[in-house]
Amino acid sequence: MRYQAKQRIERVAIFGSADLEQTDPVCQQAQEAARVLAKKGYIIVNGGGPGVMEAATKGAAESGGQSLTVTFSPKDAPHFEGNSNNNIGTSTMKGENYLQRVGMLIENADFFVIFKGGTGTLSEWGLVWLLAHIYRGHHKPFVLFGDFWYEVLEVIQKHFLIGDIEMSVFKVVNNVEEMLTAMDDLMKEVKGV
């Protein structure tokens, strides 16, 4: 996996649960976020599945924007839900396995918006967070979307060895306006911006 931050955002990845219906408030927030981002010219990247991923593609389409779905066709992985016939981006990439798919998602995004999700979202968030920490100053920033993240972060800070650098590469946001402000603020932290 190549990890190189750009001086400006072109592609925004949206991560979140595959298990939510499109009527769920989290999917509606993801759809709104993608709609606003696509209207501003960002390409929306997601994992090609249902739930939040599908909502992101729909939001991009509503603005006439572009979306990239990154998925794979699993063998012997009955619990993988990252493929959806309802999530058809303007372009698609396929990895050979889950790890390659996550790498491709991260490679093909400059910024990340992370919604509520399950173990897949946790794995994506964990890797994005680690990379932002170790490449600090040349990293790809992210936002955590939703109030619930404060409680999650409190537990993590209580039980894990998390320092100031790890906590400086992201912001928690509760709406699209805060997300846009956080994107601008976080990109100022990246060298060359």
Buried (B, 14 or more C-beta within 10 A) or exposed (E): EEBEBBEEBEBBBBBBBBBBEBEBEBBBBBBBBBBBBBBEEBBBBBBBBBBBBBBBBBBBBBBEBBBBBBBBEBEEEEEBBBBBEEBEBBEEBBBEBBEBBBBBBBBBBBBBBBBBBBEBBEBBBEBBBEBBBEBBEEBBBBBBBBEEBEEBBEEBEEEEEBEEEBBBBBBBBBEBEBBBEBBEEBBEBBEEE
